[in-house]
Amino acid sequence: MFFIFKFIGRRRGGGGNENLEEEDEIEIKITAAKLAFLLPFFEQFLKKTPEKFDVDLRIKVAKFLQNAVNNKFIKPEELTSPPLLKLASLLVDCICLDSSIEYINDLKTTLNQFLDMFNSNKELINTKDVELFNFFKNINSHIFDDNVLKRIAILKAINSISPLLKLTFENNKELFQSFIRDIYLSKHDSNLECSQNACNCWENLEFNLSPTFYKTLLLYLHDDKN
């Protein structure tokens, strides 16, 4: 783990010209490949066994990711590489963990930076990519989180990436059906802010109800109860 905190220390270096030199050095050393290499460490710290690590240490890891995930270090063609999509999914999972409360804003900022890069480079992204499908599927799996603040965060993430989602729906009927069903149900959330965010998603994803929608929805709800 020295590798990670060596970079964190440099990012938090002294002021003046020395700080600029240190930031230049970090720009050279951090790459998408190195972020991918460190993915197992991020998972261990933030998701698998966060309770084993001091919260201040986890905060530093979260801030490191926030500094590292941007277009200075990640090339457009690297965005949908399997390790980076897994890292993006990890951020989604960790936002929904109770253990992340002290650094949830850092995680949300990092995820938003990922989503902004996805949208900015949507023409370059292969929307038939299986890993991209898995990433979107993972976001959708958290839409009914028990915690209202986390539901809101997930809906905002979905809304922010609606341009790329619409392109992906064209090539994946299963993903489209999952999202239209779950966004529809979220529009009826008992929490007003959740409901409003779901309505925003519905509008920006340009969803329309088909004649068979309610039949499919009833079958889904029936199967879910059994």
BELTA-V99346 format. One record per pair of residues at least 12 apart in sequence whose C-alpha atoms are under 7 Angstrom apart, sorted by the first residue. I is the first residue (numbers start at 0). J is the second residue. Records with the same first field share a line. If there is no record, write none. Layout:
I=J, J
This chain:
6=25
7=63
9=21
10=22
26=72
29=72
30=72, 73
31=72, 73, 77
35=82, 83
38=86
44=57
45=57, 93
46=93
58=102
61=102, 105, 106
62=105
64=109
65=105, 108, 109
68=109, 112, 113
69=112
75=120
79=131
81=130
84=130, 131, 134
87=110, 113
88=134, 137
90=106, 110
91=138
94=106, 107
95=149
114=160
118=160, 162, 163
121=163
126=166, 167
127=167, 170
136=174
138=153
139=178
141=153
142=154
150=193
151=193, 196
154=196, 197
155=196
157=200
158=199, 200, 203
161=203, 204
165=204
179=206
180=216
182=197, 201
185=197
186=198
